[in-house]
Structures are given as structure tokens and as C-alpha cells.
Amino acid sequence: MGNVVLALDLATELGWAVGPVDGEPRFGHHVLPKTGDDVGHFALAYDRWLRDILIKTSPAVVVFEAPMPDTAGRTPLATSLKLKGLCWHTEFMCAKAGIRVVQEPASSWKKSICGTGRISKAMRPYPVFVALEQRGFRVSNHNAADALALWIHALSVLSPRNATRFDPLFREVRA
């Protein structure tokens, strides 16, 4: 099995970061179609995207943010099904392919990267952007930034020796 880690920020606009533990990550975001209450077509679109990235990258590990509990009565059923379905389907596809999966609590990776687990995308400047810039990355999309930060955090757990190059003390400028 290889040494590639794939990190996912699962949402309707999802972020992704992928790379070998001893190399540079690639990252970006992908927008899933707006399907309203049609969960099936949303699932089909995610299935196509996930299959494609798993085939193209052959990860040894897939890490994604553990889902948050629904806010009682405030999350529409279709939204809840879609977001929980992204997690379920990722676990399912990885199990079929023999890929290890790690669900990481948001507070853990945020604390690891930003120094605190209590941040939100509404904060200005967004702390994840700042933390990534300190590590030499310029990212303008919140979802891609979260996936990249999660990838760096996963590296610090899975391969600490390889993660030191992303520590701000050992920073290189990356475009």
C-alpha cells in the first residue's frame, strides 16, 4: 500500500487535499449539484466524484472531519441526509477498496493547526487561512483550506517526521 493521504472537508462544496506523506499536497474544492430534496441525485454526483478521486490518487488513508450532531429541529431532513450520507458513503467506498479511514473531530485538527479548536468560518481573518499562510500556503477557498489543514494535521499524527516541514518554524514559501 502507498503512502498517500487524502483529506476531505465534506460538504455540498467539499474541500480536498491529497499527497504522499513525504511530498507536497495538491488541494482544491468541488461543488456538488444543488438538488433540493432529491438526495439520490446528490448521492450519485458524490459517488462519481469520490470514485474518480480514489482511483486517481490511490490513497492509503482517507481522513475527514467527524460529523457534528444535528441541531434538533433546525437542520432540514434532506440536508441532514446529504451531509451524513457523505460520511457514510466515504466509509463504505473506502471499506470496499481496503482503504483506512480516520474521522477526526473538528476541534482536534483546528487546535493542532490554529492553536484553538474554537474557530468558525465567520471569523475575520479566517484563522485557518492565517495558519496555512504561516506554513507557506495561500488558499482562498474555505473548504480547500479546511481540507489542507486537515491533511497537515493527519500527517502530524500518521507521519510526525514528515510533518515537521509544515511547522511554521521550518517554513518554506510555497505558491
C-alpha positions as CSV (number, residue, x, y, z in Angstrom):
1,M,0.0,0.0,0.0
2,G,1.2,3.5,-0.8
3,N,1.8,6.5,1.5
4,V,-0.8,8.9,0.0
5,V,-3.2,10.6,2.4
6,L,-6.5,12.1,1.1
7,A,-8.2,14.6,3.4
8,L,-11.8,15.7,2.8
9,D,-13.9,18.5,4.1
10,L,-17.3,17.0,3.4
11,A,-20.0,19.5,2.5
12,T,-22.1,20.4,-0.5
13,E,-19.0,22.4,-1.6
14,L,-16.3,20.0,-0.5
15,G,-12.6,20.6,0.0
16,W,-9.9,18.1,-0.7
17,A,-6.2,17.7,-0.2
18,V,-4.1,14.8,-1.3
19,G,-0.5,13.9,-1.4
20,P,2.2,11.4,-0.2
21,V,3.4,11.8,3.4
22,D,6.9,12.7,2.1
23,G,5.7,15.1,-0.7
24,E,3.7,18.2,-1.4
25,P,-0.1,18.2,-1.2
26,R,-2.4,19.2,-4.0
27,F,-5.7,20.7,-2.9
28,G,-8.9,22.3,-4.1
29,H,-12.6,22.2,-3.8
30,H,-15.5,20.6,-5.7
31,V,-19.1,21.8,-5.8
32,L,-21.8,19.2,-5.7
33,P,-25.0,20.0,-7.5
34,K,-27.9,21.7,-5.9
35,T,-30.6,19.0,-5.9
36,G,-33.1,20.4,-3.3
37,D,-34.8,17.5,-1.5
38,D,-33.5,15.0,-4.2
39,V,-31.0,13.1,-2.1
40,G,-30.5,10.3,-4.7
41,H,-29.1,12.5,-7.4
42,F,-26.9,14.3,-4.9
43,A,-25.5,10.9,-3.8
44,L,-24.9,9.9,-7.4
45,A,-22.9,13.0,-8.0
46,Y,-20.8,12.4,-4.9
47,D,-20.3,8.8,-5.8
48,R,-18.9,9.7,-9.2
49,W,-16.5,12.3,-7.8
50,L,-15.4,10.1,-4.9
51,R,-14.8,7.0,-7.1
52,D,-12.7,9.2,-9.5
53,I,-10.5,10.7,-6.8
54,L,-10.0,7.3,-5.1
55,I,-8.9,5.8,-8.5
56,K,-6.7,8.7,-9.5
57,T,-4.9,9.1,-6.1
58,S,-4.9,5.6,-4.6
59,P,-4.8,6.8,-1.0
60,A,-3.6,4.5,1.8
61,V,-5.6,6.7,4.3
62,V,-8.7,8.9,3.9
63,V,-9.3,11.4,6.7
64,F,-12.4,13.5,7.1
65,E,-13.9,15.7,9.7
66,A,-16.3,13.7,12.0
67,P,-19.9,14.9,11.5
68,M,-21.5,17.2,14.1
69,P,-24.8,16.2,15.7
70,D,-27.8,17.7,14.1
71,T,-29.3,20.7,15.8
72,A,-32.6,19.4,16.9
73,G,-35.3,20.6,14.5
74,R,-33.2,23.2,12.9
75,T,-31.5,21.1,10.2
76,P,-33.8,20.2,7.3
77,L,-34.1,16.5,6.8
78,A,-32.7,16.5,3.2
79,T,-29.6,18.5,4.4
80,S,-29.0,16.1,7.3
81,L,-29.3,13.1,5.0
82,K,-27.0,14.6,2.4
83,L,-24.3,15.5,4.9
84,K,-24.4,12.3,6.9
85,G,-24.6,10.4,3.6
86,L,-21.3,11.9,2.5
87,C,-19.7,10.4,5.6
88,W,-21.4,7.1,5.3
89,H,-20.6,6.7,1.6
90,T,-17.0,7.7,2.1
91,E,-16.7,5.0,4.8
92,F,-18.4,2.5,2.5
93,M,-16.3,3.1,-0.6
94,C,-13.1,3.0,1.4
95,A,-14.1,-0.2,3.1
96,K,-14.8,-1.8,-0.3
97,A,-11.4,-0.6,-1.5
98,G,-9.5,-1.6,1.6
99,I,-8.5,2.0,2.5
100,R,-8.1,3.0,6.1
101,V,-10.5,5.8,7.2
102,V,-10.0,8.2,10.1
103,Q,-12.7,10.6,11.3
104,E,-11.2,13.5,13.0
105,P,-13.1,15.9,15.3
106,A,-13.1,19.4,14.1
107,S,-11.8,20.7,17.4
108,S,-8.7,18.4,17.2
109,W,-7.4,19.4,13.8
110,K,-8.3,23.1,14.4
111,K,-6.4,23.1,17.7
112,S,-3.5,21.4,16.0
113,I,-3.3,23.9,13.2
114,C,-4.6,27.1,14.7
115,G,-3.9,26.7,18.4
116,T,-7.5,26.6,19.3
117,G,-10.5,24.4,18.4
118,R,-12.9,27.2,18.8
119,I,-12.9,28.9,15.4
120,S,-15.5,29.4,12.7
121,K,-15.6,30.4,9.1
122,A,-17.3,33.7,10.1
123,M,-14.1,34.9,11.9
124,R,-12.1,37.6,10.0
125,P,-9.5,36.9,9.1
126,Y,-10.3,33.2,8.9
127,P,-7.8,31.6,11.3
128,V,-7.2,28.6,9.0
129,F,-6.1,30.9,6.2
130,V,-3.7,32.6,8.6
131,A,-2.3,29.3,9.9
132,L,-1.8,28.0,6.4
133,E,-0.1,31.2,5.2
134,Q,2.3,30.8,8.2
135,R,3.1,27.4,6.7
136,G,3.7,28.8,3.3
137,F,0.3,28.1,1.6
138,R,-2.0,30.7,0.1
139,V,-5.5,29.3,-0.1
140,S,-8.6,31.4,-0.8
141,N,-11.4,28.8,-0.5
142,H,-12.6,27.9,3.0
143,N,-13.3,24.3,2.1
144,A,-10.0,23.7,0.4
145,A,-8.3,25.4,3.3
146,D,-10.0,23.2,5.8
147,A,-9.1,20.1,3.8
148,L,-5.4,21.2,3.5
149,A,-5.3,21.9,7.3
150,L,-6.8,18.5,8.0
151,W,-4.2,16.9,5.7
152,I,-1.4,18.6,7.5
153,H,-2.9,17.6,10.9
154,A,-3.3,14.0,9.7
155,L,0.4,14.0,8.6
156,S,1.4,15.1,12.1
157,V,-0.4,12.0,13.5
158,L,0.4,9.5,10.8
159,S,4.0,10.5,10.0
160,P,5.3,13.1,12.5
161,R,8.8,13.0,11.0
162,N,7.4,14.1,7.6
163,A,5.1,16.8,9.2
164,T,7.9,19.0,10.6
165,R,8.4,20.6,7.2
166,F,4.9,22.2,7.6
167,D,5.7,23.7,11.0
168,P,5.9,27.5,10.8
169,L,9.4,27.3,12.4
170,F,10.7,25.4,9.4
171,R,8.6,27.3,6.8
172,E,9.4,27.4,3.1
173,V,7.5,29.7,0.8
174,R,5.0,27.8,-1.4
175,A,2.9,29.3,-4.1
